[in-house]
Amino acid sequence: MTVLVTGAAGYIGSHAVLALADAGHDVVAVDDLSAGTRDLIPAAVPFVQADIADEPTMGAILRDHRVRAVLHFAGSISVGESVRDPLRYYRNNVAGSAALLAACVDAGVRSLVFSSTAAVYGAPDVTPIPETAQLAPINPYGASKAMTERTLADVGAAHGLRWAALRYFNVAGADPQLRSGQAGGEVTHLIRRAVMAALGRASFAIHGDDYPTPDGTCVRDYVHVTDLVAAHLTVLDALAAGQSALTLNVGYGQGASVRDVVHAVERAAGHKLDAPIGRRRPGDPPTLVADSTRLRRDFGWTPRFEDLDTIVASALAWERKRGG
């Protein structure tokens, strides 16, 4: 089966390309390179520089390569930027995805797995968060993903496209063979920022220590990127077998605080990390932890890297390799 990956030169997309190729799938990589890094894609994988919003071009790519399934990662992902420039997020994430879906329907694509986010839940008052929790995004990024989920459901119902939306929690880490990891762009992810600070390449601060959590800092569910893409392949198989309309959380169901992350980085780096306390960031929920029971029970997802120290060690190894 030929699988097209959008956002293939990005952090998660590049790992998905590797996982698909490792599993023996034919892969086509698509990215507009506005944020991605071309050298994260193996030379043996066909690559096309294109914008998912360009429906005629995407349709031609899908038909030329006889694509039957799509893993859709392309989109804008910064919460802060989405507040400053919401139109960019509704244009890229909602309108762009709609154009891609139109191309998929026209080209006869059978299934699509969408990269969604826990941000669709907003600041829920339940922990862990089940897929049945109310969607109440508190920023344009989360809203754009929720809108795309609805678009996907409507298109699937109207045209028979089998689909799944995977709601990620906090993705981190790097490929165990160090073939890919986070690269380029603004350093916004907590673990990457802490690792970069440990290497002397960035500053770091804890944004608030007065939250209603065990140590006063925000708690998040960190999931290794390799386990995340394994979930995509598992769900892709389920769609190929005839399932559809799947909405699933991807997380470990256990939280780590910002201080936990700092201590893990210190253990991996072998020295203390300067981590002053700063002000809270607006809109940061105290705790976000996934209920991933359905993914584990119904689809057999079995994580291999369910450990904060393992995640941090891989991120540190990648940054050391990347930085020389």
N, C-alpha and C positions, 0 to 999 in steps of 0.2 A: 504493500500500500504506500502510495506517495503522500507525504504529509508536508504541507506548507507551514512555515513558522513565520509569523509577523513579529517585528521587533527583535529579529534574530541576532542583531549585533549588540543587543542590550544585555544586562546582567542575567536575568532569568531566561530570556530567549536563547542566549548562547549556550547555556547549560542544557536547555531542552534540545537544541540541535545536536549536541554531543550525545545525549541520552538516546535520542531517536536513531542516530547513526550507529551507536554501540549496539542497539537492539536489532539492527539489520534493516531498518526502514529506509526507503528512498526519501531524501529530504530536500526541500527547496527553501532557501533562506531569503527572506525579504526584509529590508530595513531602509529607511530614508536617510540614515546616518546623521540625522539632526542631533542625536544624543548618543547613538551607538558607536561601537569601536569595531571596525572591519576586521582587525586581526584576531578577534575572538572566534571568528567562524573558520573552521578547518578549510584548507584550500581545496579539498576534494568535494566539498559540498557546493552545489550550484548556488550562486548568490545573485540577486537582482536588487539594485537600488531603486526603490519605488515608494511612493506615498500610498497608504491604504485608502486615502480619500479619492484617489484617481481610479474611479471605477472601471473605465475601459482598459487601462493598463493592467489592473489586478485581474480583470476577467481574462485577458489574453494570457497572463502568466498561469492562471489556474487551468485554462484549457490546454495550453502548450505542454504543460508538464503532467496533464491528466491527474490533477490533484483530487483526492477523495476525502481528505480530512485536513482541517486547519487548527493549529494552536495559535491563538490570537493574544499576543503580548503587547503589541504596539500601542503606545499611548503616553500621555503626560502623567506624571506620578507625584509631583511635589504638592503637599497640602498647602504650604505657605504660598507658593506661586499661584495655586488655584484661587486663593482668596484675593490676591492682587490682580489676577488676570483671569477671571472666570470664563470669559468668552473663549480663550485658548482651550480650556478644558472641555467645554461643550462642543467646540469645533473639532478638536482632535479626537476626543474619546467617544462622543455620542455620534456626531455627524460622520466622522471617519469610519467608525464601526458600522454604521448604517450603510455606507457606500460599499464597504467590504462584504457585508451580508448580501447586498444586492448582486454583487459580482459572484458570490458563492452560489446563490440560488440559480443565476443564469448559467453558470458553468457546470451545474450538476454536482457540486460538492455535497457529500452525504452527512458529514458531521463536523462540529466545531466545538472546541473547548476554549472558554473565555477566561481571561485573567481578571478576576474581580478582586475584592478587597474586604477586609473586616471594617473598613471605614464606612461601609454601607450601613452599619449598625449605629454609628454615632457614638454616644456615650451611654451604653445600656446599663441598667441597674441589676443585671443578672450575671453571675460568674459560675462556671464557664458559660459561654454564649452559644446557644443552639441555633441551627439554621432557621428555626421558627421564630426567633426573636424579631421584633418589629424593626423595619428598616427606617432609620431616622438619621440620615447623614447630617453632619454639622458643618460641612465645608463643600465647596463646589467639586473637589476631587471625588469625595465619596458619593455625592449626588450624581456626578457624571457616570460613575460605575453602576449605580442603581438604575439609572435611566437606560443604560446599555443592556443590563440584565433584562429589563422589561421589553426592550426592543427585540432582543434575542428570543425571548419567549413567544412574542407575537409572530415573529417571522417563522420560527419553528412550527408553530401551530398552523400557520397559513400555507406553508410550503413544504412541510415534511422534513425540514432540516433537523437532524438529531443534534442536541446541544447539551452542554454542561457549563455551569459557571462555578469556578473554584474561588472561594473567598479566602485569600491568604491572610495570615496574621503577620508577624514580623520576620521577613526572610533575611537570612544572613549566611555567612560562610562562603566557601569556595570549593570548586571541584577537587576531590581528593587527589587527583593526579596533577592538580594545578594547571589544567589546560584553560580554565576560565575563572573569573571572579569579578568583583566590582571594579570598574575602571572608568576613569574620566568623570566629567561632570562635577556638580557641587557635592561635597561630602556631607550628606544629611542623615544617613542611616547611623544609628547610635553605635553599633558595634564597630563599623568601619571608622567612625570618628574617634572612638576610643583607641583603636589599634593604630591609627595614624598619629594620634597624640603620643602613644607609647614609643613610636618610631621617630618622634621629634618633627613630624611633618605637619602637624595641625594643633590647634588649641582645643581644649575640652572643658566643659562645665556641666554640672548636674543641674538641670532646670527644675529646681524646687525640691525641698526635702520635708515638706509639711503635708503630704498627701495622706489619706487614711489607708495606709498600707503598712505592713510590718516594720519597714525601716524608713518610711516617710517618702520614698521615691517611687516613681511610676513603675508598675509591673506590666510586663508584656510577655507574650508567648512567642519565643524565637524558634523558628523552624529552619533547618539546614536546607539550602537551595537544592541539593541533590535529592533529598527526600521529597521536596516539593515537586520537582520535575518527575520523579517516580510516580507521584500521585496523578500527574497528567497522563502518563502512559497507561496507568491502570484504568483511568476513566475513559481514555481513548478506546481501549479494548472493550469496555462496557458498551460504549456507543456503537462500535462495530458489531456487537452482538445483538443490537436492537433496542437497547435502553435509550431513554431521552429525558429531557426536561429535568436534569439533575442539578441541584444546587447544594454544594458541599463546602464545609469549612476545612481548611488545611492548617493545622497547628498540632502541637503535641498535647495540649490540654494541661500544661503546667506553666506557671509564670516565673519569670526572673526579674528582679528589680534592677534599676539602674546601678545601684551599689553592687549587686551580684555580678553585673557585667564588668564593672570596674575591677572587682577582685579577680574575675576570670582572666581579664587582660593582664593584670599584674602577674598572675601565675604563669601565663604563657610567655610574657616578655621577660620575666625574671627580675623585675624592678617595680617600684611604686609608680603610680600614675598621679600626676597633679590633677586633681578633680575638684576645683572650687565649686561652691554652691552658688548658683545664679537664681534669677527669678523664674517663676513658673512661665510656661508658654501658654498663651490662650488656647483653649480647646483641647488640652491634653487630658483625656480621661485617666483616673487613677489606675484602673486595672482593665486590661483586655486579654482574656484567655479564651481559647477556642474549646468548644465541645466538638471533638472530631470523631465521636462514636460511630456515626454512619459510615464515614470513609473507611474506618478500620473494620467494622463489623460486616458491612454489606459488600465491600469491594476488596477486602483483604489487604489494605494498605498496611505495610509493616515498615516503619521507619528504621533506618540503619544508623543514624547519627543523632539520636535523641539525647543529647548531652551538651550543656552550655560550653564546657571546656573544649569539647571536640569542635564545636562551631567556631569558637574564638581562635583556637589553634590553627584551623584551616584558613581563616581570614588573615591572621598574622603571617602565615607562611606565604600566602598569595601576595600580600603587600610587600613583603621582603623580596620576593621574586620579581615583582613588577617594578619595584624601585631600584633594583640592582644592588 
